[in-house]
């Protein structure tokens, strides 16, 4: 069985539904509460590569902190955006599920079925 990891916020309904879908398949994933234990810049680079995304694609642009911190500035570099996600993990899209050398943002939760 391939290990499964979910980057998870327990206050997020989509995260909870995604975790329920994973467990319904008799899989107990590694749960990373990314607000308590933010991914490092290196971790984010790996996730972005698995997701096939650029940093801004992985950011919650409607999160108030996104605008408050000026993260909407198109002049920000990849490195600056990744550092912002490390410093302010609330701006990271969720849930991210990793399994078998692939990753998805499970929005909607049914997307996790593509991975498992």
Buried (B, 14 or more C-beta within 10 A) or exposed (E): EEEBBBBBBEEBEBBBBBBEBBEEEEBEBEBBBBBEEBBEEEBBBBBBEBBEBEBBEBBBEEBEEBEEBEBEEEEBEEEEBBBBBBEBBBBBBBBBBBBEEEBBBBBEBEBBEEBB
